[in-house]
Amino acid sequence: MNCILFYRFAKNKFTLKHYPMELTEYIVMALKIIVGLSILNVWLLLAHKPTKWRGGNNVESIIKEFEAYGLSMQFCYVVGFLKISFACILIASIKFEFLTLIGSIGLMTLLLGSVIMHFKIKDALYKSFPAALFILMNVVIIYFSL
């Protein structure tokens, strides 16, 4: 992110030049950290705890939330695996920029599914807010990474 590789014809060798990061690069890095760690928090630390954001009525875990959506436990595990994987990829993309689109588009797709499921069971609009916010953050990440 903050180094550019140049080929110096005069001395016939590659050199690294350091340039200060732009403000947008800091913003994108911060968004990657916020989105990635938030997804990991929900799926690893809060998976078996009730939150006001869970779909359905008085749902105490992610598995129960998926049941409220009419989805199987196996599907919950697949989605969980994918969300955790894409969150880790997004965090890794801070160092390895080529991973940015994979992690961001993957998470954005799954989060869009979350919003759709909240609407499907007619949840209160506020329950879709976290997923919608993370979709918006991923749009910003993608925009500034292209």
NUFINU-898372 format. One record per atom (N, C-alpha, C, O): residue number from 1; residue in three letters; atom name; x, y, z. Coordinates in steps of 0.02 Angstrom, whole numbers, plus 50000, padded with zeros to 5 digits. Layout:
<pt NUM ALA CA <X Y Z>>;
...
! end
This chain:
<pt 1 MET N <50040 49941 50000>>;
<pt 1 MET CA <50000 50000 50000>>;
<pt 1 MET C <50043 50063 50000>>;
<pt 1 MET O <50029 50110 49963>>;
<pt 2 ASN N <50094 50065 50041>>;
<pt 2 ASN CA <50134 50126 50045>>;
<pt 2 ASN C <50202 50119 50012>>;
<pt 2 ASN O <50245 50162 50022>>;
<pt 3 CYS N <50213 50068 49972>>;
<pt 3 CYS CA <50275 50060 49935>>;
<pt 3 CYS C <50259 50049 49862>>;
<pt 3 CYS O <50210 50016 49845>>;
<pt 4 ILE N <50299 50078 49819>>;
<pt 4 ILE CA <50292 50067 49748>>;
<pt 4 ILE C <50358 50042 49721>>;
<pt 4 ILE O <50411 50071 49736>>;
<pt 5 LEU N <50355 49989 49681>>;
<pt 5 LEU CA <50416 49959 49654>>;
<pt 5 LEU C <50432 49993 49588>>;
<pt 5 LEU O <50390 49995 49542>>;
<pt 6 PHE N <50491 50019 49582>>;
<pt 6 PHE CA <50513 50051 49521>>;
<pt 6 PHE C <50573 50014 49492>>;
<pt 6 PHE O <50614 49986 49529>>;
<pt 7 TYR N <50577 50013 49427>>;
<pt 7 TYR CA <50636 49985 49394>>;
<pt 7 TYR C <50679 50045 49373>>;
<pt 7 TYR O <50656 50087 49334>>;
<pt 8 ARG N <50739 50047 49397>>;
<pt 8 ARG CA <50784 50101 49380>>;
<pt 8 ARG C <50828 50078 49322>>;
<pt 8 ARG O <50872 50035 49329>>;
<pt 9 PHE N <50816 50109 49264>>;
<pt 9 PHE CA <50853 50090 49205>>;
<pt 9 PHE C <50927 50108 49210>>;
<pt 9 PHE O <50970 50071 49187>>;
<pt 10 ALA N <50942 50164 49241>>;
<pt 10 ALA CA <51011 50187 49244>>;
<pt 10 ALA C <51056 50139 49282>>;
<pt 10 ALA O <51112 50125 49261>>;
<pt 11 LYS N <51030 50112 49337>>;
<pt 11 LYS CA <51071 50066 49377>>;
<pt 11 LYS C <51051 49994 49367>>;
<pt 11 LYS O <51080 49949 49397>>;
<pt 12 ASN N <51001 49982 49323>>;
<pt 12 ASN CA <50980 49915 49305>>;
<pt 12 ASN C <50959 49873 49366>>;
<pt 12 ASN O <50980 49816 49373>>;
<pt 13 LYS N <50918 49902 49411>>;
<pt 13 LYS CA <50895 49865 49469>>;
<pt 13 LYS C <50827 49891 49492>>;
<pt 13 LYS O <50806 49946 49475>>;
<pt 14 PHE N <50793 49850 49532>>;
<pt 14 PHE CA <50729 49868 49561>>;
<pt 14 PHE C <50740 49904 49628>>;
<pt 14 PHE O <50784 49884 49667>>;
<pt 15 THR N <50701 49956 49642>>;
<pt 15 THR CA <50705 49989 49707>>;
<pt 15 THR C <50635 50003 49732>>;
<pt 15 THR O <50588 50012 49694>>;
<pt 16 LEU N <50629 50005 49798>>;
<pt 16 LEU CA <50565 50022 49829>>;
<pt 16 LEU C <50567 50096 49849>>;
<pt 16 LEU O <50614 50119 49880>>;
<pt 17 LYS N <50515 50132 49829>>;
<pt 17 LYS CA <50508 50202 49848>>;
<pt 17 LYS C <50450 50207 49897>>;
<pt 17 LYS O <50396 50181 49883>>;
<pt 18 HIS N <50459 50240 49952>>;
<pt 18 HIS CA <50407 50249 50002>>;
<pt 18 HIS C <50372 50316 49991>>;
<pt 18 HIS O <50404 50369 49987>>;
<pt 19 TYR N <50307 50313 49987>>;
<pt 19 TYR CA <50266 50373 49981>>;
<pt 19 TYR C <50216 50372 50037>>;
<pt 19 TYR O <50192 50319 50057>>;
<pt 20 PRO N <50199 50430 50064>>;
<pt 20 PRO CA <50148 50432 50118>>;
<pt 20 PRO C <50081 50408 50091>>;
<pt 20 PRO O <50063 50421 50033>>;
<pt 21 MET N <50044 50373 50133>>;
<pt 21 MET CA <49978 50348 50113>>;
<pt 21 MET C <49929 50406 50106>>;
<pt 21 MET O <49933 50455 50143>>;
<pt 22 GLU N <49884 50400 50059>>;
<pt 22 GLU CA <49831 50449 50049>>;
<pt 22 GLU C <49777 50438 50102>>;
<pt 22 GLU O <49773 50385 50132>>;
<pt 23 LEU N <49737 50489 50114>>;
<pt 23 LEU CA <49682 50485 50162>>;
<pt 23 LEU C <49634 50429 50145>>;
<pt 23 LEU O <49611 50393 50189>>;
<pt 24 THR N <49620 50421 50080>>;
<pt 24 THR CA <49574 50367 50060>>;
<pt 24 THR C <49601 50298 50077>>;
<pt 24 THR O <49562 50253 50093>>;
<pt 25 GLU N <49666 50290 50074>>;
<pt 25 GLU CA <49695 50226 50092>>;
<pt 25 GLU C <49686 50211 50166>>;
<pt 25 GLU O <49673 50154 50186>>;
<pt 26 TYR N <49692 50262 50208>>;
<pt 26 TYR CA <49679 50254 50280>>;
<pt 26 TYR C <49606 50237 50292>>;
<pt 26 TYR O <49590 50195 50334>>;
<pt 27 ILE N <49562 50270 50257>>;
<pt 27 ILE CA <49490 50258 50265>>;
<pt 27 ILE C <49473 50186 50245>>;
<pt 27 ILE O <49437 50151 50280>>;
<pt 28 VAL N <49499 50164 50187>>;
<pt 28 VAL CA <49486 50096 50164>>;
<pt 28 VAL C <49514 50045 50214>>;
<pt 28 VAL O <49482 49995 50229>>;
<pt 29 MET N <49574 50058 50240>>;
<pt 29 MET CA <49604 50013 50289>>;
<pt 29 MET C <49560 50009 50352>>;
<pt 29 MET O <49548 49955 50378>>;
<pt 30 ALA N <49537 50067 50375>>;
<pt 30 ALA CA <49494 50068 50435>>;
<pt 30 ALA C <49429 50030 50422>>;
<pt 30 ALA O <49406 49993 50465>>;
<pt 31 LEU N <49399 50040 50363>>;
<pt 31 LEU CA <49337 50004 50347>>;
<pt 31 LEU C <49347 49929 50343>>;
<pt 31 LEU O <49305 49890 50365>>;
<pt 32 LYS N <49404 49908 50316>>;
<pt 32 LYS CA <49419 49836 50313>>;
<pt 32 LYS C <49423 49807 50384>>;
<pt 32 LYS O <49397 49753 50397>>;
<pt 33 ILE N <49455 49843 50429>>;
<pt 33 ILE CA <49462 49820 50498>>;
<pt 33 ILE C <49394 49819 50532>>;
<pt 33 ILE O <49377 49770 50566>>;
<pt 34 ILE N <49355 49872 50524>>;
<pt 34 ILE CA <49289 49876 50556>>;
<pt 34 ILE C <49244 49821 50532>>;
<pt 34 ILE O <49214 49785 50573>>;
<pt 35 VAL N <49238 49812 50467>>;
<pt 35 VAL CA <49194 49761 50439>>;
<pt 35 VAL C <49219 49691 50458>>;
<pt 35 VAL O <49180 49650 50482>>;
<pt 36 GLY N <49283 49678 50447>>;
<pt 36 GLY CA <49310 49612 50461>>;
<pt 36 GLY C <49303 49591 50534>>;
<pt 36 GLY O <49279 49537 50549>>;
<pt 37 LEU N <49323 49635 50580>>;
<pt 37 LEU CA <49318 49619 50651>>;
<pt 37 LEU C <49246 49615 50675>>;
<pt 37 LEU O <49230 49574 50718>>;
<pt 38 SER N <49202 49656 50647>>;
<pt 38 SER CA <49132 49653 50667>>;
<pt 38 SER C <49100 49587 50647>>;
<pt 38 SER O <49063 49557 50687>>;
<pt 39 ILE N <49114 49564 50587>>;
<pt 39 ILE CA <49087 49499 50565>>;
<pt 39 ILE C <49115 49443 50608>>;
<pt 39 ILE O <49078 49399 50629>>;
<pt 40 LEU N <49180 49445 50623>>;
<pt 40 LEU CA <49209 49393 50666>>;
<pt 40 LEU C <49179 49396 50736>>;
<pt 40 LEU O <49167 49343 50766>>;
<pt 41 ASN N <49166 49455 50761>>;
<pt 41 ASN CA <49135 49463 50827>>;
<pt 41 ASN C <49066 49430 50828>>;
<pt 41 ASN O <49051 49393 50875>>;
<pt 42 VAL N <49026 49444 50778>>;
<pt 42 VAL CA <48958 49416 50776>>;
<pt 42 VAL C <48959 49340 50771>>;
<pt 42 VAL O <48922 49306 50806>>;
<pt 43 TRP N <49001 49314 50727>>;
<pt 43 TRP CA <49000 49242 50714>>;
<pt 43 TRP C <49041 49200 50762>>;
<pt 43 TRP O <49029 49140 50768>>;
<pt 44 LEU N <49089 49230 50796>>;
<pt 44 LEU CA <49131 49191 50842>>;
<pt 44 LEU C <49117 49206 50915>>;
<pt 44 LEU O <49116 49160 50956>>;
<pt 45 LEU N <49106 49268 50933>>;
<pt 45 LEU CA <49097 49286 51003>>;
<pt 45 LEU C <49023 49292 51024>>;
<pt 45 LEU O <49005 49275 51080>>;
<pt 46 LEU N <48982 49317 50978>>;
<pt 46 LEU CA <48911 49328 50995>>;
<pt 46 LEU C <48864 49276 50965>>;
<pt 46 LEU O <48803 49286 50967>>;
<pt 47 ALA N <48890 49222 50938>>;
<pt 47 ALA CA <48849 49173 50902>>;
<pt 47 ALA C <48796 49142 50947>>;
<pt 47 ALA O <48741 49126 50923>>;
<pt 48 HIS N <48810 49133 51010>>;
<pt 48 HIS CA <48763 49099 51055>>;
<pt 48 HIS C <48733 49147 51107>>;
<pt 48 HIS O <48710 49126 51160>>;
<pt 49 LYS N <48735 49212 51090>>;
<pt 49 LYS CA <48708 49262 51136>>;
<pt 49 LYS C <48653 49301 51101>>;
<pt 49 LYS O <48658 49315 51041>>;
<pt 50 PRO N <48599 49319 51137>>;
<pt 50 PRO CA <48547 49359 51106>>;
<pt 50 PRO C <48569 49431 51095>>;
<pt 50 PRO O <48605 49460 51137>>;
<pt 51 THR N <48549 49461 51040>>;
<pt 51 THR CA <48560 49532 51027>>;
<pt 51 THR C <48496 49561 50998>>;
<pt 51 THR O <48453 49524 50974>>;
<pt 52 LYS N <48489 49626 51000>>;
<pt 52 LYS CA <48428 49657 50974>>;
<pt 52 LYS C <48427 49656 50898>>;
<pt 52 LYS O <48375 49673 50868>>;
<pt 53 TRP N <48481 49637 50866>>;
<pt 53 TRP CA <48485 49637 50793>>;
<pt 53 TRP C <48464 49571 50762>>;
<pt 53 TRP O <48455 49568 50701>>;
<pt 54 ARG N <48456 49519 50801>>;
<pt 54 ARG CA <48439 49453 50774>>;
<pt 54 ARG C <48370 49452 50743>>;
<pt 54 ARG O <48324 49484 50768>>;
<pt 55 GLY N <48364 49415 50687>>;
<pt 55 GLY CA <48300 49409 50654>>;
<pt 55 GLY C <48253 49365 50694>>;
<pt 55 GLY O <48275 49321 50731>>;
<pt 56 GLY N <48188 49377 50687>>;
<pt 56 GLY CA <48139 49338 50724>>;
<pt 56 GLY C <48124 49371 50791>>;
<pt 56 GLY O <48148 49426 50806>>;
<pt 57 ASN N <48085 49336 50832>>;
<pt 57 ASN CA <48065 49362 50897>>;
<pt 57 ASN C <48100 49325 50953>>;
<pt 57 ASN O <48096 49264 50958>>;
<pt 58 ASN N <48136 49362 50996>>;
<pt 58 ASN CA <48170 49334 51054>>;
<pt 58 ASN C <48216 49276 51036>>;
<pt 58 ASN O <48214 49223 51069>>;
<pt 59 VAL N <48255 49285 50985>>;
<pt 59 VAL CA <48301 49232 50962>>;
<pt 59 VAL C <48367 49239 51001>>;
<pt 59 VAL O <48395 49294 51005>>;
<pt 60 GLU N <48391 49183 51029>>;
<pt 60 GLU CA <48450 49187 51072>>;
<pt 60 GLU C <48515 49165 51040>>;
<pt 60 GLU O <48568 49168 51072>>;
<pt 61 SER N <48514 49141 50977>>;
<pt 61 SER CA <48577 49121 50944>>;
<pt 61 SER C <48569 49126 50868>>;
<pt 61 SER O <48514 49134 50842>>;
<pt 62 ILE N <48625 49122 50834>>;
<pt 62 ILE CA <48624 49125 50761>>;
<pt 62 ILE C <48586 49065 50733>>;
<pt 62 ILE O <48549 49072 50684>>;
<pt 63 ILE N <48595 49007 50762>>;
<pt 63 ILE CA <48560 48947 50737>>;
<pt 63 ILE C <48485 48957 50743>>;
<pt 63 ILE O <48448 48940 50696>>;
<pt 64 LYS N <48461 48984 50798>>;
<pt 64 LYS CA <48389 48998 50807>>;
<pt 64 LYS C <48366 49051 50757>>;
<pt 64 LYS O <48310 49049 50733>>;
<pt 65 GLU N <48409 49099 50743>>;
<pt 65 GLU CA <48393 49150 50694>>;
<pt 65 GLU C <48382 49119 50625>>;
<pt 65 GLU O <48335 49136 50589>>;
<pt 66 PHE N <48426 49072 50606>>;
<pt 66 PHE CA <48418 49039 50542>>;
<pt 66 PHE C <48354 48997 50540>>;
<pt 66 PHE O <48321 48992 50489>>;
<pt 67 GLU N <48337 48966 50598>>;
<pt 67 GLU CA <48274 48930 50602>>;
<pt 67 GLU C <48215 48977 50591>>;
<pt 67 GLU O <48166 48959 50559>>;
<pt 68 ALA N <48219 49038 50619>>;
<pt 68 ALA CA <48166 49088 50609>>;
<pt 68 ALA C <48158 49106 50536>>;
<pt 68 ALA O <48103 49122 50513>>;
<pt 69 TYR N <48213 49103 50498>>;
<pt 69 TYR CA <48211 49117 50427>>;
<pt 69 TYR C <48187 49057 50386>>;
<pt 69 TYR O <48175 49062 50326>>;
<pt 70 GLY N <48180 48999 50419>>;
<pt 70 GLY CA <48161 48938 50384>>;
<pt 70 GLY C <48220 48904 50351>>;
<pt 70 GLY O <48211 48866 50303>>;
<pt 71 LEU N <48280 48917 50376>>;
<pt 71 LEU CA <48341 48888 50347>>;
<pt 71 LEU C <48369 48835 50395>>;
<pt 71 LEU O <48358 48838 50455>>;
<pt 72 SER N <48406 48788 50367>>;
<pt 72 SER CA <48432 48732 50407>>;
<pt 72 SER C <48495 48751 50446>>;
<pt 72 SER O <48527 48801 50433>>;
<pt 73 MET N <48511 48708 50494>>;
<pt 73 MET CA <48572 48717 50534>>;
<pt 73 MET C <48633 48709 50489>>;
<pt 73 MET O <48683 48744 50498>>;
<pt 74 GLN N <48630 48663 50441>>;
<pt 74 GLN CA <48686 48652 50396>>;
<pt 74 GLN C <48699 48715 50354>>;
<pt 74 GLN O <48757 48734 50342>>;
<pt 75 PHE N <48645 48747 50332>>;
<pt 75 PHE CA <48652 48808 50293>>;
<pt 75 PHE C <48683 48863 50337>>;
<pt 75 PHE O <48724 48903 50313>>;
<pt 76 CYS N <48664 48865 50400>>;
<pt 76 CYS CA <48693 48913 50447>>;
<pt 76 CYS C <48769 48902 50452>>;
<pt 76 CYS O <48807 48951 50453>>;
<pt 77 TYR N <48790 48840 50456>>;
<pt 77 TYR CA <48862 48825 50460>>;
<pt 77 TYR C <48899 48845 50397>>;
<pt 77 TYR O <48956 48870 50400>>;
<pt 78 VAL N <48867 48835 50339>>;
<pt 78 VAL CA <48898 48854 50275>>;
<pt 78 VAL C <48906 48930 50272>>;
<pt 78 VAL O <48959 48956 50256>>;
<pt 79 VAL N <48852 48966 50288>>;
<pt 79 VAL CA <48854 49039 50287>>;
<pt 79 VAL C <48906 49064 50338>>;
<pt 79 VAL O <48944 49110 50324>>;
<pt 80 GLY N <48907 49034 50397>>;
<pt 80 GLY CA <48956 49054 50449>>;
<pt 80 GLY C <49027 49044 50425>>;
<pt 80 GLY O <49070 49087 50434>>;
<pt 81 PHE N <49040 48986 50395>>;
<pt 81 PHE CA <49107 48972 50368>>;
<pt 81 PHE C <49126 49024 50316>>;
<pt 81 PHE O <49182 49050 50316>>;
<pt 82 LEU N <49080 49039 50271>>;
<pt 82 LEU CA <49094 49088 50218>>;
<pt 82 LEU C <49105 49158 50246>>;
<pt 82 LEU O <49151 49193 50226>>;
<pt 83 LYS N <49062 49179 50293>>;
<pt 83 LYS CA <49070 49246 50322>>;
<pt 83 LYS C <49136 49253 50360>>;
<pt 83 LYS O <49171 49303 50353>>;
<pt 84 ILE N <49153 49202 50399>>;
<pt 84 ILE CA <49216 49204 50435>>;
<pt 84 ILE C <49275 49205 50386>>;
<pt 84 ILE O <49323 49242 50396>>;
<pt 85 SER N <49271 49164 50334>>;
<pt 85 SER CA <49325 49161 50284>>;
<pt 85 SER C <49333 49228 50248>>;
<pt 85 SER O <49388 49254 50242>>;
<pt 86 PHE N <49276 49256 50224>>;
<pt 86 PHE CA <49280 49320 50189>>;
<pt 86 PHE C <49303 49377 50235>>;
<pt 86 PHE O <49338 49422 50213>>;
<pt 87 ALA N <49284 49374 50299>>;
<pt 87 ALA CA <49307 49425 50347>>;
<pt 87 ALA C <49383 49421 50356>>;
<pt 87 ALA O <49417 49472 50358>>;
<pt 88 CYS N <49408 49360 50362>>;
<pt 88 CYS CA <49481 49350 50368>>;
<pt 88 CYS C <49518 49372 50305>>;
<pt 88 CYS O <49571 49403 50308>>;
<pt 89 ILE N <49488 49357 50247>>;
<pt 89 ILE CA <49518 49378 50183>>;
<pt 89 ILE C <49519 49454 50179>>;
<pt 89 ILE O <49568 49484 50157>>;
<pt 90 LEU N <49464 49486 50201>>;
<pt 90 LEU CA <49461 49559 50199>>;
<pt 90 LEU C <49515 49590 50244>>;
<pt 90 LEU O <49547 49639 50226>>;
<pt 91 ILE N <49524 49562 50303>>;
<pt 91 ILE CA <49576 49587 50348>>;
<pt 91 ILE C <49646 49574 50318>>;
<pt 91 ILE O <49689 49617 50322>>;
<pt 92 ALA N <49655 49515 50289>>;
<pt 92 ALA CA <49720 49500 50257>>;
<pt 92 ALA C <49733 49546 50197>>;
<pt 92 ALA O <49791 49557 50179>>;
<pt 93 SER N <49680 49572 50167>>;
<pt 93 SER CA <49689 49615 50108>>;
<pt 93 SER C <49721 49682 50126>>;
<pt 93 SER O <49741 49720 50081>>;
<pt 94 ILE N <49727 49697 50190>>;
<pt 94 ILE CA <49764 49757 50210>>;
<pt 94 ILE C <49837 49750 50189>>;
<pt 94 ILE O <49868 49799 50167>>;
<pt 95 LYS N <49864 49691 50196>>;
<pt 95 LYS CA <49933 49677 50176>>;
<pt 95 LYS C <49937 49653 50103>>;
<pt 95 LYS O <49983 49672 50067>>;
<pt 96 PHE N <49889 49611 50083>>;
<pt 96 PHE CA <49889 49582 50016>>;
<pt 96 PHE C <49829 49609 49977>>;
<pt 96 PHE O <49775 49580 49977>>;
<pt 97 GLU N <49839 49666 49944>>;
<pt 97 GLU CA <49784 49704 49913>>;
<pt 97 GLU C <49745 49663 49861>>;
<pt 97 GLU O <49686 49677 49851>>;
<pt 98 PHE N <49775 49614 49829>>;
<pt 98 PHE CA <49740 49576 49778>>;
<pt 98 PHE C <49681 49537 49808>>;
<pt 98 PHE O <49639 49513 49770>>;
<pt 99 LEU N <49678 49529 49874>>;
<pt 99 LEU CA <49623 49494 49907>>;
<pt 99 LEU C <49562 49538 49920>>;
<pt 99 LEU O <49509 49513 49939>>;
<pt 100 THR N <49569 49603 49910>>;
<pt 100 THR CA <49517 49651 49929>>;
<pt 100 THR C <49450 49634 49897>>;
<pt 100 THR O <49400 49629 49931>>;
<pt 101 LEU N <49448 49627 49831>>;
<pt 101 LEU CA <49385 49615 49797>>;
<pt 101 LEU C <49353 49549 49816>>;
<pt 101 LEU O <49292 49544 49820>>;
<pt 102 ILE N <49394 49498 49827>>;
<pt 102 ILE CA <49367 49432 49847>>;
<pt 102 ILE C <49331 49439 49914>>;
<pt 102 ILE O <49274 49418 49920>>;
<pt 103 GLY N <49365 49467 49963>>;
<pt 103 GLY CA <49336 49473 50030>>;
<pt 103 GLY C <49276 49520 50031>>;
<pt 103 GLY O <49225 49505 50062>>;
<pt 104 SER N <49282 49577 49998>>;
<pt 104 SER CA <49230 49627 50001>>;
<pt 104 SER C <49167 49607 49962>>;
<pt 104 SER O <49112 49613 49988>>;
<pt 105 ILE N <49176 49582 49902>>;
<pt 105 ILE CA <49117 49561 49862>>;
<pt 105 ILE C <49085 49500 49894>>;
<pt 105 ILE O <49023 49494 49894>>;
<pt 106 GLY N <49125 49454 49920>>;
<pt 106 GLY CA <49097 49395 49953>>;
<pt 106 GLY C <49055 49414 50013>>;
<pt 106 GLY O <48999 49390 50021>>;
<pt 107 LEU N <49081 49458 50056>>;
<pt 107 LEU CA <49043 49480 50114>>;
<pt 107 LEU C <48981 49520 50093>>;
<pt 107 LEU O <48928 49512 50123>>;
<pt 108 MET N <48989 49562 50043>>;
<pt 108 MET CA <48932 49603 50021>>;
<pt 108 MET C <48875 49559 49996>>;
<pt 108 MET O <48817 49574 50009>>;
<pt 109 THR N <48891 49506 49961>>;
<pt 109 THR CA <48840 49460 49937>>;
<pt 109 THR C <48803 49426 49994>>;
<pt 109 THR O <48742 49422 49995>>;
<pt 110 LEU N <48841 49402 50043>>;
<pt 110 LEU CA <48810 49369 50101>>;
<pt 110 LEU C <48769 49418 50143>>;
<pt 110 LEU O <48716 49400 50168>>;
<pt 111 LEU N <48793 49479 50150>>;
<pt 111 LEU CA <48757 49529 50188>>;
<pt 111 LEU C <48692 49550 50152>>;
<pt 111 LEU O <48642 49565 50185>>;
<pt 112 LEU N <48694 49551 50087>>;
<pt 112 LEU CA <48632 49564 50049>>;
<pt 112 LEU C <48581 49509 50063>>;
<pt 112 LEU O <48521 49523 50069>>;
<pt 113 GLY N <48604 49447 50067>>;
<pt 113 GLY CA <48560 49392 50086>>;
<pt 113 GLY C <48531 49402 50156>>;
<pt 113 GLY O <48473 49386 50167>>;
<pt 114 SER N <48570 49429 50201>>;
<pt 114 SER CA <48545 49444 50269>>;
<pt 114 SER C <48488 49494 50268>>;
<pt 114 SER O <48437 49485 50300>>;
<pt 115 VAL N <48498 49548 50230>>;
<pt 115 VAL CA <48446 49599 50225>>;
<pt 115 VAL C <48382 49570 50195>>;
<pt 115 VAL O <48327 49583 50219>>;
<pt 116 ILE N <48390 49530 50143>>;
<pt 116 ILE CA <48332 49498 50110>>;
<pt 116 ILE C <48295 49453 50160>>;
<pt 116 ILE O <48233 49454 50161>>;
<pt 117 MET N <48331 49415 50200>>;
<pt 117 MET CA <48298 49371 50248>>;
<pt 117 MET C <48261 49411 50302>>;
<pt 117 MET O <48208 49390 50324>>;
<pt 118 HIS N <48289 49467 50323>>;
<pt 118 HIS CA <48253 49509 50372>>;
<pt 118 HIS C <48187 49534 50342>>;
<pt 118 HIS O <48136 49535 50377>>;
<pt 119 PHE N <48188 49553 50278>>;
<pt 119 PHE CA <48126 49575 50246>>;
<pt 119 PHE C <48078 49517 50236>>;
<pt 119 PHE O <48017 49526 50241>>;
<pt 120 LYS N <48105 49459 50221>>;
<pt 120 LYS CA <48064 49399 50209>>;
<pt 120 LYS C <48019 49383 50269>>;
<pt 120 LYS O <47960 49367 50261>>;
<pt 121 ILE N <48047 49388 50329>>;
<pt 121 ILE CA <48007 49371 50389>>;
<pt 121 ILE C <47977 49433 50421>>;
<pt 121 ILE O <47951 49431 50477>>;
<pt 122 LYS N <47980 49489 50384>>;
<pt 122 LYS CA <47949 49552 50406>>;
<pt 122 LYS C <47975 49576 50474>>;
<pt 122 LYS O <47937 49597 50517>>;
<pt 123 ASP N <48041 49573 50482>>;
<pt 123 ASP CA <48073 49600 50542>>;
<pt 123 ASP C <48066 49676 50543>>;
<pt 123 ASP O <48054 49707 50491>>;
<pt 124 ALA N <48074 49704 50602>>;
<pt 124 ALA CA <48077 49777 50607>>;
<pt 124 ALA C <48136 49802 50566>>;
<pt 124 ALA O <48188 49769 50562>>;
<pt 125 LEU N <48128 49860 50535>>;
<pt 125 LEU CA <48179 49886 50489>>;
<pt 125 LEU C <48247 49893 50523>>;
<pt 125 LEU O <48298 49883 50490>>;
<pt 126 TYR N <48248 49911 50587>>;
<pt 126 TYR CA <48313 49922 50621>>;
<pt 126 TYR C <48356 49859 50624>>;
<pt 126 TYR O <48417 49864 50630>>;
<pt 127 LYS N <48325 49800 50619>>;
<pt 127 LYS CA <48364 49738 50623>>;
<pt 127 LYS C <48407 49728 50560>>;
<pt 127 LYS O <48456 49691 50562>>;
<pt 128 SER N <48389 49760 50505>>;
<pt 128 SER CA <48428 49757 50444>>;
<pt 128 SER C <48484 49808 50442>>;
<pt 128 SER O <48527 49805 50398>>;
<pt 129 PHE N <48484 49854 50489>>;
<pt 129 PHE CA <48533 49909 50487>>;
<pt 129 PHE C <48606 49887 50486>>;
<pt 129 PHE O <48643 49911 50444>>;
<pt 130 PRO N <48628 49841 50531>>;
<pt 130 PRO CA <48699 49823 50530>>;
<pt 130 PRO C <48721 49794 50462>>;
<pt 130 PRO O <48774 49813 50436>>;
<pt 131 ALA N <48681 49749 50434>>;
<pt 131 ALA CA <48699 49719 50370>>;
<pt 131 ALA C <48700 49773 50315>>;
<pt 131 ALA O <48746 49773 50273>>;
<pt 132 ALA N <48650 49817 50314>>;
<pt 132 ALA CA <48648 49870 50264>>;
<pt 132 ALA C <48708 49917 50271>>;
<pt 132 ALA O <48737 49938 50220>>;
<pt 133 LEU N <48727 49933 50332>>;
<pt 133 LEU CA <48784 49976 50344>>;
<pt 133 LEU C <48849 49943 50319>>;
<pt 133 LEU O <48891 49976 50288>>;
<pt 134 PHE N <48857 49879 50332>>;
<pt 134 PHE CA <48917 49843 50309>>;
<pt 134 PHE C <48918 49836 50234>>;
<pt 134 PHE O <48971 49835 50203>>;
<pt 135 ILE N <48859 49831 50202>>;
<pt 135 ILE CA <48856 49831 50129>>;
<pt 135 ILE C <48883 49898 50103>>;
<pt 135 ILE O <48924 49899 50057>>;
<pt 136 LEU N <48859 49952 50133>>;
<pt 136 LEU CA <48883 50019 50113>>;
<pt 136 LEU C <48958 50026 50122>>;
<pt 136 LEU O <48992 50054 50079>>;
<pt 137 MET N <48984 50001 50178>>;
<pt 137 MET CA <49056 50004 50190>>;
<pt 137 MET C <49094 49965 50138>>;
<pt 137 MET O <49147 49986 50114>>;
<pt 138 ASN N <49068 49907 50119>>;
<pt 138 ASN CA <49100 49866 50067>>;
<pt 138 ASN C <49097 49901 49999>>;
<pt 138 ASN O <49144 49894 49960>>;
<pt 139 VAL N <49044 49936 49984>>;
<pt 139 VAL CA <49040 49975 49922>>;
<pt 139 VAL C <49096 50027 49920>>;
<pt 139 VAL O <49129 50035 49869>>;
<pt 140 VAL N <49108 50061 49976>>;
<pt 140 VAL CA <49162 50111 49981>>;
<pt 140 VAL C <49229 50076 49971>>;
<pt 140 VAL O <49272 50101 49934>>;
<pt 141 ILE N <49240 50019 50004>>;
<pt 141 ILE CA <49302 49982 49998>>;
<pt 141 ILE C <49314 49964 49924>>;
<pt 141 ILE O <49369 49975 49898>>;
<pt 142 ILE N <49263 49937 49892>>;
<pt 142 ILE CA <49270 49916 49822>>;
<pt 142 ILE C <49285 49977 49778>>;
<pt 142 ILE O <49329 49974 49735>>;
<pt 143 TYR N <49247 50031 49787>>;
<pt 143 TYR CA <49254 50090 49746>>;
<pt 143 TYR C <49326 50117 49748>>;
<pt 143 TYR O <49356 50131 49696>>;
<pt 144 PHE N <49355 50123 49807>>;
<pt 144 PHE CA <49421 50150 49814>>;
<pt 144 PHE C <49476 50099 49801>>;
<pt 144 PHE O <49535 50117 49799>>;
<pt 145 SER N <49457 50036 49791>>;
<pt 145 SER CA <49508 49985 49777>>;
<pt 145 SER C <49514 49970 49703>>;
<pt 145 SER O <49560 49935 49682>>;
<pt 146 LEU N <49469 49996 49663>>;
<pt 146 LEU CA <49472 49983 49590>>;
<pt 146 LEU C <49521 50029 49556>>;
<pt 146 LEU O <49529 50025 49495>>;
! end
